[in-house]
């Protein structure tokens, strides 16, 4: 069995600090991962998959503010962005349409 320790740290400024703290904690717990990876190493692949899902209509870009999105999710209200068409939205994270 292989123990993989994956870091998901989106802010490069804090990546080293957080990684070191996590590694110290893991060592203190006497856990010895066989492999270390960073999600950021896979961003190009993740973006390709996201763009594919957008193009196939299996995903959509939603620019609803986080607090409003949380409230809508709790109230089971469908996002006004859900049925947007994807032209102009094929680049991950760059929506050219307004909801």
N, CA, C and O of each residue as an XYZ file, in Angstrom:
396
protein
N       0.850     -1.181      0.000
C       0.000      0.000      0.000
C       0.893      1.240      0.000
O       1.951      1.269      0.628
N       0.438      2.251     -0.716
C       1.184      3.503     -0.831
C       0.376      4.621     -0.169
O      -0.812      4.784     -0.447
N       1.024      5.381      0.699
C       0.362      6.508      1.345
C       0.761      7.780      0.623
O       1.932      8.158      0.599
N      -0.229      8.436      0.033
C      -0.016      9.654     -0.728
C      -0.450     10.843      0.119
O      -1.552     10.852      0.667
N       0.414     11.840      0.225
C       0.059     13.082      0.914
C      -0.017     14.164     -0.141
O       0.993     14.538     -0.736
N      -1.235     14.672     -0.373
C      -1.437     15.691     -1.394
C      -1.724     17.019     -0.720
O      -2.550     17.108      0.189
N      -1.028     18.050     -1.180
C      -1.237     19.401     -0.679
C      -2.135     20.151     -1.652
O      -1.888     20.169     -2.858
N      -3.172     20.765     -1.117
C      -4.041     21.629     -1.912
C      -3.908     23.027     -1.326
O      -4.674     23.424     -0.448
N      -2.937     23.758     -1.821
C      -2.663     25.106     -1.333
C      -2.701     26.025     -2.539
O      -1.835     25.953     -3.411
N      -3.700     26.883     -2.589
C      -3.904     27.722     -3.756
C      -3.075     28.998     -3.740
O      -2.811     29.574     -4.796
N      -2.666     29.442     -2.577
C      -1.910     30.684     -2.469
C      -0.414     30.361     -2.402
O       0.063     29.781     -1.427
N       0.304     30.738     -3.435
C       1.733     30.425     -3.510
C       2.507     31.056     -2.359
O       3.492     30.485     -1.892
N       2.077     32.218     -1.899
C       2.776     32.886     -0.797
C       2.844     32.016      0.460
O       3.840     32.024      1.182
N       1.779     31.274      0.703
C       1.717     30.481      1.923
C       2.056     29.010      1.717
O       2.101     28.246      2.681
N       2.291     28.611      0.489
C       2.508     27.200      0.184
C       3.629     26.601      1.006
O       3.457     25.537      1.601
N       4.760     27.253      1.052
C       5.904     26.704      1.777
C       5.618     26.619      3.273
O       5.887     25.596      3.902
N       5.074     27.694      3.842
C       4.794     27.722      5.284
C       3.799     26.631      5.653
O       4.043     25.857      6.579
N       2.676     26.563      4.936
C       1.660     25.554      5.246
C       2.201     24.147      5.048
O       1.933     23.255      5.852
N       2.958     23.948      3.982
C       3.523     22.628      3.726
C       4.418     22.196      4.869
O       4.355     21.050      5.315
N       5.245     23.102      5.342
C       6.162     22.763      6.436
C       5.410     22.425      7.723
O       5.759     21.473      8.421
N       4.389     23.201      8.028
C       3.601     22.949      9.239
C       2.897     21.602      9.146
O       2.874     20.842     10.115
N       2.332     21.307      8.000
C       1.639     20.031      7.812
C       2.627     18.880      7.922
O       2.338     17.872      8.568
N       3.791     19.021      7.297
C       4.806     17.965      7.389
C       5.259     17.730      8.825
O       5.481     16.590      9.232
N       5.395     18.802      9.586
C       5.759     18.665     11.001
C       4.671     17.914     11.768
O       4.973     17.035     12.576
N       3.417     18.257     11.518
C       2.302     17.582     12.192
C       2.248     16.099     11.830
O       2.040     15.245     12.692
N       2.438     15.810     10.555
C       2.405     14.425     10.096
C       3.539     13.629     10.752
O       3.339     12.488     11.171
N       4.718     14.228     10.838
C       5.858     13.554     11.477
C       5.583     13.323     12.955
O       5.910     12.266     13.497
N       4.978     14.320     13.610
C       4.660     14.188     15.028
C       3.693     13.022     15.262
O       3.757     12.350     16.292
N       2.808     12.794     14.306
C       1.851     11.693     14.399
C       2.469     10.367     13.953
O       1.802      9.332     13.937
N       3.736     10.415     13.596
C       4.487      9.244     13.129
C       3.848      8.609     11.887
O       3.789      7.388     11.747
N       3.382      9.471     11.007
C       2.851      9.041      9.718
C       3.944      9.301      8.696
O       4.534     10.381      8.669
N       4.209      8.320      7.863
C       5.305      8.425      6.908
C       4.792      8.215      5.482
O       4.776      7.091      4.980
N       4.369      9.318      4.825
C       3.865      9.199      3.452
C       4.952      8.691      2.499
O       6.132      9.007      2.649
N       4.523      7.905      1.528
C       5.446      7.394      0.521
C       5.661      8.399     -0.609
O       6.690      8.382     -1.285
N       4.686      9.265     -0.800
C       4.751     10.197     -1.916
C       4.064     11.503     -1.528
O       3.063     11.506     -0.811
N       4.619     12.613     -2.015
C       4.043     13.936     -1.795
C       3.690     14.538     -3.147
O       4.498     14.483     -4.074
N       2.502     15.109     -3.273
C       2.124     15.797     -4.505
C       1.411     17.094     -4.153
O       0.963     17.294     -3.024
N       1.318     17.955     -5.135
C       0.610     19.225     -4.999
C      -0.463     19.272     -6.077
O      -0.192     18.960     -7.236
N      -1.659     19.653     -5.709
C      -2.734     19.764     -6.692
C      -2.332     20.736     -7.794
O      -2.689     20.541     -8.955
N      -1.598     21.772     -7.439
C      -1.192     22.768     -8.442
C      -0.338     22.154     -9.550
O      -0.271     22.707    -10.648
N       0.311     21.030     -9.284
C       1.079     20.344    -10.332
C       0.161     19.859    -11.451
O       0.615     19.614    -12.569
N      -1.113     19.721    -11.154
C      -2.066     19.155    -12.100
C      -3.054     20.183    -12.659
O      -4.014     19.804    -13.330
N      -2.836     21.473    -12.395
C      -3.763     22.499    -12.854
C      -4.014     22.457    -14.362
O      -5.171     22.583    -14.764
N      -3.011     22.288    -15.218
C      -3.304     22.240    -16.655
C      -4.289     21.114    -17.014
O      -5.180     21.313    -17.840
N      -4.132     19.954    -16.408
C      -5.039     18.833    -16.664
C      -6.429     19.135    -16.126
O      -7.426     18.856    -16.792
N      -6.505     19.697    -14.935
C      -7.790     20.040    -14.326
C      -8.527     21.062    -15.197
O      -9.736     20.954    -15.399
N      -7.795     22.048    -15.709
C      -8.407     23.073    -16.559
C      -8.930     22.452    -17.854
O     -10.018     22.807    -18.307
N      -8.172     21.530    -18.458
C      -8.643     20.857    -19.677
C      -9.948     20.115    -19.427
O     -10.876     20.189    -20.232
N     -10.015     19.392    -18.299
C     -11.245     18.666    -17.976
C     -12.403     19.628    -17.737
O     -13.526     19.367    -18.169
N     -12.138     20.735    -17.052
C     -13.196     21.724    -16.803
C     -13.708     22.295    -18.116
O     -14.916     22.439    -18.303
N     -12.799     22.619    -19.022
C     -13.198     23.173    -20.316
C     -14.008     22.147    -21.118
O     -14.959     22.508    -21.811
N     -13.632     20.881    -21.022
C     -14.367     19.814    -21.714
C     -15.788     19.706    -21.160
O     -16.752     19.597    -21.919
N     -15.908     19.738    -19.832
C     -17.236     19.669    -19.214
C     -18.092     20.867    -19.618
O     -19.286     20.719    -19.877
N     -17.487     22.048    -19.672
C     -18.213     23.242    -20.109
C     -18.694     23.085    -21.542
O     -19.851     23.370    -21.854
N     -17.799     22.629    -22.413
C     -18.145     22.473    -23.824
C     -19.253     21.444    -24.028
O     -20.073     21.586    -24.935
N     -19.281     20.414    -23.191
C     -20.301     19.368    -23.298
C     -21.599     19.735    -22.585
O     -22.561     18.967    -22.604
N     -21.623     20.913    -21.955
C     -22.821     21.331    -21.241
C     -23.026     20.603    -19.925
O     -24.132     20.596    -19.385
N     -21.975     19.991    -19.405
C     -22.063     19.246    -18.147
C     -21.616     20.083    -16.956
O     -21.616     19.608    -15.821
N     -21.238     21.316    -17.216
C     -20.814     22.237    -16.159
C     -21.155     23.649    -16.618
O     -21.427     23.882    -17.795
N     -21.138     24.567    -15.695
C     -21.369     25.962    -16.040
C     -20.554     26.833    -15.105
O     -20.158     26.407    -14.020
N     -20.309     28.061    -15.541
C     -19.564     29.019    -14.730
C     -20.582     29.890    -14.012
O     -21.506     30.429    -14.622
N     -20.399     30.013    -12.730
C     -21.350     30.751    -11.903
C     -20.600     31.853    -11.164
O     -19.728     31.573    -10.341
N     -20.937     33.095    -11.458
C     -20.266     34.217    -10.807
C     -21.097     34.800     -9.655
O     -20.911     35.952     -9.262
N     -22.011     33.989     -9.128
C     -22.812     34.415     -7.982
C     -21.886     34.605     -6.781
O     -21.019     33.764     -6.546
N     -22.046     35.684     -6.017
C     -21.215     35.874     -4.827
C     -21.366     34.690     -3.859
O     -22.461     34.148     -3.713
N     -20.272     34.288     -3.201
C     -20.286     33.099     -2.341
C     -21.398     33.058     -1.298
O     -22.017     32.013     -1.097
N     -21.658     34.177     -0.636
C     -22.698     34.179      0.409
C     -24.077     33.943     -0.196
O     -24.884     33.195      0.357
N     -24.343     34.580     -1.330
C     -25.629     34.373     -2.015
C     -25.740     32.924     -2.497
O     -26.803     32.312     -2.393
N     -24.644     32.382     -3.021
C     -24.640     30.997     -3.493
C     -24.963     30.037     -2.344
O     -25.718     29.079     -2.509
N     -24.375     30.314     -1.185
C     -24.632     29.476     -0.004
C     -26.113     29.529      0.374
O     -26.729     28.497      0.641
N     -26.676     30.734      0.394
C     -28.090     30.886      0.736
C     -28.990     30.175     -0.276
O     -29.947     29.499      0.104
N     -28.682     30.329     -1.548
C     -29.486     29.671     -2.582
C     -29.402     28.151     -2.464
O     -30.398     27.450     -2.644
N     -28.212     27.653     -2.163
C     -28.032     26.205     -2.014
C     -28.841     25.695     -0.828
O     -29.495     24.656     -0.921
N     -28.797     26.426      0.294
C     -29.565     26.031      1.485
C     -31.063     26.068      1.231
O     -31.808     25.249      1.768
N     -31.505     27.021      0.411
C     -32.933     27.153      0.093
C     -33.320     26.311     -1.125
O     -34.478     26.309     -1.545
N     -32.345     25.599     -1.684
C     -32.548     24.759     -2.875
C     -33.094     25.565     -4.049
O     -33.983     25.120     -4.775
N     -32.538     26.760     -4.213
C     -32.900     27.629     -5.326
C     -31.855     27.436     -6.424
O     -30.655     27.529     -6.168
N     -32.312     27.169     -7.634
C     -31.389     26.965     -8.750
C     -30.697     28.272     -9.102
O     -31.334     29.326     -9.122
N     -29.416     28.215     -9.376
C     -28.651     29.397     -9.754
C     -29.178     29.971    -11.068
O     -29.549     29.233    -11.981
N     -29.204     31.294    -11.143
C     -29.645     31.937    -12.386
C     -28.626     31.715    -13.510
O     -28.932     31.968    -14.675
N     -27.429     31.249    -13.174
C     -26.395     30.983    -14.182
C     -26.463     29.565    -14.736
O     -25.817     29.259    -15.738
N     -27.226     28.716    -14.105
C     -27.229     27.287    -14.442
C     -27.546     26.989    -15.904
O     -26.966     26.071    -16.485
N     -28.440     27.738    -16.495
C     -28.855     27.444    -17.862
C     -28.213     28.360    -18.902
O     -28.665     28.418    -20.046
N     -27.165     29.073    -18.505
C     -26.452     29.900    -19.482
C     -25.818     29.012    -20.536
O     -25.411     27.886    -20.251
N     -25.736     29.523    -21.748
C     -24.999     28.793    -22.775
C     -23.513     29.041    -22.527
O     -23.144     30.020    -21.879
N     -22.673     28.166    -23.036
C     -21.248     28.275    -22.751
C     -20.413     29.061    -23.751
O     -19.239     29.290    -23.458
N     -20.919     29.500    -24.920
C     -20.036     30.288    -25.786
C     -19.489     31.504    -25.051
O     -20.229     32.213    -24.369
N     -18.207     31.735    -25.193
C     -17.572     32.846    -24.481
C     -17.161     32.460    -23.079
O     -16.564     33.268    -22.368
N     -17.465     31.247    -22.666
C     -17.120     30.806    -21.319
C     -16.212     29.584    -21.357
O     -16.147     28.831    -20.385
N     -15.526     29.382    -22.444
C     -14.747     28.154    -22.579
C     -13.414     28.198    -21.854
O     -12.789     27.154    -21.672
N     -12.968     29.348    -21.442
C     -11.749     29.422    -20.643
C     -12.137     29.347    -19.173
O     -12.914     30.165    -18.682
N     -11.601     28.381    -18.496
C     -11.949     28.144    -17.089
C     -11.732     29.418    -16.278
O     -10.666     30.031    -16.323
N     -12.756     29.794    -15.547
C     -12.645     30.940    -14.665
C     -12.841     32.284    -15.334
O     -12.767     33.316    -14.666
N     -13.088     32.303    -16.624
C     -13.259     33.568    -17.329
C     -14.605     33.594    -18.024
O     -14.719     33.199    -19.185
N     -15.599     34.048    -17.334
C     -16.936     34.122    -17.919
C     -17.105     35.482    -18.592
O     -16.834     36.523    -17.994
N     -17.556     35.452    -19.842
C     -17.773     36.701    -20.555
C     -19.242     37.085    -20.570
O     -19.613     38.131    -21.103
N     -20.067     36.247    -19.992
C     -21.496     36.583    -19.958
C     -21.893     36.968    -18.548
O     -21.247     36.562    -17.582
N     -22.915     37.723    -18.433
C     -23.446     38.093    -17.127
C     -24.657     37.244    -16.831
O     -25.449     36.953    -17.727
N     -24.809     36.842    -15.585
C     -25.986     36.035    -15.197
C     -27.190     36.935    -15.103
O     -28.287     36.469    -14.792
